[in-house]
Amino acid sequence: MLFKDRRDAGQQLAGALQGYLGQGALILAVPRGGVLVAVPVVKALDAEMDLIIPRKVGLPANPEVAAAAVAPDGTVFYNDKVLEACHLTPADLQAAVDRELAEIKRRLTLYRGNRPLPVMRGRLVIIVDDGIATGLTIKAALKSVRKYKPRRLVLAVPVAPPDTLTVLRPMVEDLVCLAAPEPFYAVGQFYRDFRQVSDAEVKACLEGC
């Protein structure tokens, strides 16, 4: 185990991000688990906190297989290898993309209410999650945020596999990852306490920051 729980991971991550203190950072946390990790980071950097919710898009015949991922603004990152293997086109996934977008909007409204979206243009934006496995959903999130022209885009996570980090590093100005262990089976294997985070906890974290 590398971390006692998400709070512990967030405290360690905050230490690694101290160089960004005083830069007016916007922390975009990925619910649900990423929100608990982000809270210590937000407090340590005196930053603004908000959410970004990317969602996996499954195959029409097998929803468990990730064929793409979609971000809240409709940005889609396709898993080209899966599409080619299944002889599918992006158009074949549109219905599934629309369903996931609807779920993203439902969750954002649940967590954020109707408050306006944060300004990203010209700012330091740090995306925080509790860990990364394949990286597909995070790719969609990064691609989406990049459209808003942040001054600097940073990805910060406690743990991720080395091969995923290699793919993600060119997509950001800075990638902060505390550990890249092998073998890597799932994010939860590196936490002593990796319990499910409730919607109420997410809302409370947002209100507290």
Secondary structure per residue as TSV (DSSP state, phi and psi in degrees):
chain	resnum	aa	ss	phi	psi
A	1	M	-	360.0	135.3
A	2	L	-	-98.0	-29.7
A	3	F	B	-133.1	142.1
A	4	K	S	-68.1	-45.6
A	5	D	S	-162.4	-173.9
A	6	R	H	-68.4	-32.8
A	7	R	H	-63.4	-44.7
A	8	D	H	-59.9	-44.5
A	9	A	H	-61.3	-41.0
A	10	G	H	-65.1	-38.2
A	11	Q	H	-65.5	-41.1
A	12	Q	H	-67.3	-38.9
A	13	L	H	-66.2	-38.7
A	14	A	H	-59.0	-39.2
A	15	G	H	-62.6	-37.6
A	16	A	H	-74.5	-15.1
A	17	L	T	-105.1	9.9
A	18	Q	G	-59.1	-23.1
A	19	G	G	-64.4	-15.1
A	20	Y	G	-98.5	7.2
A	21	L	T	-62.1	136.2
A	22	G	T	80.1	13.4
A	23	Q	S	-106.3	13.9
A	24	G	-	63.5	41.0
A	25	A	-	-67.6	147.6
A	26	L	E	-107.5	119.4
A	27	I	E	-97.2	119.7
A	28	L	E	-103.7	108.6
A	29	A	E	-92.3	145.7
A	30	V	-	-97.8	111.7
A	31	P	T	-68.9	155.7
A	32	R	T	-93.1	-41.3
A	33	G	H	-59.8	-34.2
A	34	G	H	-63.6	-22.9
A	35	V	H	-67.8	-42.6
A	36	L	H	-65.7	-35.3
A	37	V	H	-67.8	-36.7
A	38	A	H	-71.2	-29.4
A	39	V	H	-56.0	-50.2
A	40	P	H	-62.6	-31.2
A	41	V	H	-67.2	-45.2
A	42	V	H	-59.0	-45.6
A	43	K	H	-68.3	-40.1
A	44	A	H	-68.6	-32.8
A	45	L	H	-97.5	0.7
A	46	D	T	51.8	50.2
A	47	A	-	-106.1	169.0
A	48	E	E	-89.5	143.9
A	49	M	E	-119.6	138.7
A	50	D	E	-150.7	-170.8
A	51	L	E	-121.7	153.5
A	52	I	-	-135.9	132.7
A	53	I	-	-121.7	94.9
A	54	P	-	-85.7	150.5
A	55	R	E	-132.6	141.6
A	56	K	E	-68.9	143.0
A	57	V	E	-114.2	115.7
A	58	G	E	-85.6	165.6
A	59	L	-	-64.1	146.3
A	60	P	S	-55.7	-38.5
A	61	A	S	-91.6	-12.3
A	62	N	-	-151.1	85.1
A	63	P	T	-60.0	-18.0
A	64	E	T	-76.3	-18.9
A	65	V	S	-87.9	121.1
A	66	A	E	-77.2	111.3
A	67	A	E	-98.3	-17.8
A	68	A	E	-169.1	178.0
A	69	A	E	-143.6	149.1
A	70	V	E	-129.4	143.5
A	71	A	-	-103.3	168.1
A	72	P	T	-57.3	-30.9
A	73	D	T	-85.6	6.1
A	74	G	S	94.2	-0.9
A	75	T	-	-63.3	129.1
A	76	V	E	-118.5	135.2
A	77	F	E	-114.5	117.7
A	78	Y	E	-92.6	143.7
A	79	N	-	-88.0	90.2
A	80	D	H	-60.1	-35.6
A	81	K	H	-62.9	-41.6
A	82	V	H	-67.8	-43.3
A	83	L	H	-60.6	-44.4
A	84	E	H	-65.2	-42.4
A	85	A	H	-64.7	-30.4
A	86	C	T	-100.9	4.3
A	87	H	T	55.8	47.9
A	88	L	-	-116.6	159.2
A	89	T	-	-116.1	164.7
A	90	P	G	-54.1	-33.6
A	91	A	G	-62.4	-30.9
A	92	D	G	-67.7	-19.1
A	93	L	G	-98.1	-1.5
A	94	Q	H	-58.9	-40.6
A	95	A	H	-63.4	-40.8
A	96	A	H	-68.0	-38.9
A	97	V	H	-60.6	-44.6
A	98	D	H	-62.3	-38.8
A	99	R	H	-64.3	-42.7
A	100	E	H	-69.2	-35.6
A	101	L	H	-62.7	-40.3
A	102	A	H	-62.8	-39.4
A	103	E	H	-68.5	-37.5
A	104	I	H	-60.3	-46.6
A	105	K	H	-64.0	-39.1
A	106	R	H	-62.0	-44.6
A	107	R	H	-68.9	-40.0
A	108	L	H	-61.5	-41.6
A	109	T	H	-65.4	-40.7
A	110	L	H	-61.1	-44.8
A	111	Y	H	-81.9	-40.2
A	112	R	H	-104.1	-17.5
A	113	G	T	70.2	-139.5
A	114	N	T	-110.7	20.2
A	115	R	-	-67.0	148.9
A	116	P	-	-65.6	155.5
A	117	L	-	-69.1	148.5
A	118	P	-	-72.6	153.1
A	119	V	-	-77.2	129.5
A	120	M	-	-112.7	-25.5
A	121	R	T	-59.8	127.2
A	122	G	T	76.0	8.4
A	123	R	S	-109.8	163.1
A	124	L	E	-80.0	119.1
A	125	V	E	-118.1	125.6
A	126	I	E	-118.8	117.1
A	127	I	E	-90.6	129.1
A	128	V	E	-124.1	131.5
A	129	D	-	-135.1	172.1
A	130	D	S	-85.0	-2.3
A	131	G	-	158.5	165.7
A	132	I	-	-131.8	139.4
A	133	A	S	-106.9	-87.6
A	134	T	S	-79.9	-29.0
A	135	G	-	90.1	1.3
A	136	L	H	-63.2	-47.2
A	137	T	H	-68.7	-36.3
A	138	I	H	-65.5	-35.1
A	139	K	H	-59.3	-42.6
A	140	A	H	-63.2	-41.7
A	141	A	H	-63.6	-45.0
A	142	L	H	-64.4	-43.6
A	143	K	H	-61.2	-39.7
A	144	S	H	-66.6	-50.9
A	145	V	H	-62.8	-35.4
A	146	R	H	-58.4	-30.7
A	147	K	T	-61.9	-25.8
A	148	Y	T	-88.5	5.7
A	149	K	-	57.0	57.2
A	150	P	-	-67.0	154.0
A	151	R	S	-64.4	-40.1
A	152	R	E	-149.4	130.7
A	153	L	E	-112.0	124.0
A	154	V	E	-123.9	139.5
A	155	L	E	-112.3	126.1
A	156	A	E	-131.5	120.4
A	157	V	E	-142.0	153.2
A	158	P	E	-70.0	-37.1
A	159	V	E	-153.1	145.1
A	160	A	-	-166.1	155.5
A	161	P	-	-73.6	149.2
A	162	P	H	-56.5	-42.0
A	163	D	H	-66.7	-35.4
A	164	T	H	-66.6	-40.8
A	165	L	H	-62.2	-37.5
A	166	T	H	-60.6	-38.8
A	167	V	H	-73.6	-37.7
A	168	L	H	-79.8	-28.6
A	169	R	G	-55.2	-40.8
A	170	P	G	-68.9	-10.9
A	171	M	G	-87.6	-6.4
A	172	V	S	-135.3	164.2
A	173	E	S	-78.5	-28.5
A	174	D	E	-148.9	136.5
A	175	L	E	-123.9	116.2
A	176	V	E	-110.5	114.2
A	177	C	E	-134.5	124.5
A	178	L	E	-71.0	-30.6
A	179	A	E	-151.9	141.8
A	180	A	-	-131.2	69.3
A	181	P	-	-77.2	156.1
A	182	E	S	-134.4	141.9
A	183	P	S	-73.3	157.1
A	184	F	-	-125.2	116.1
A	185	Y	-	-107.8	-40.8
A	186	A	-	-161.6	152.0
A	187	V	G	-58.0	-40.8
A	188	G	G	-61.4	-21.1
A	189	Q	G	-67.6	-15.2
A	190	F	G	-102.0	7.9
A	191	Y	B	-120.2	136.5
A	192	R	S	-69.7	-42.5
A	193	D	-	-117.4	108.3
A	194	F	-	-126.3	42.4
A	195	R	-	-64.1	159.5
A	196	Q	-	-68.0	139.1
A	197	V	-	-94.8	136.1
A	198	S	-	-86.9	160.9
A	199	D	H	-60.5	-37.6
A	200	A	H	-63.2	-37.0
A	201	E	H	-66.6	-40.1
A	202	V	H	-61.2	-46.9
A	203	K	H	-63.1	-41.2
A	204	A	H	-64.6	-39.3
A	205	C	H	-63.3	-43.0
A	206	L	H	-63.4	-43.8
A	207	E	H	-67.7	-31.2
A	208	G	H	-78.9	-15.2
A	209	C	-	-104.6	360.0
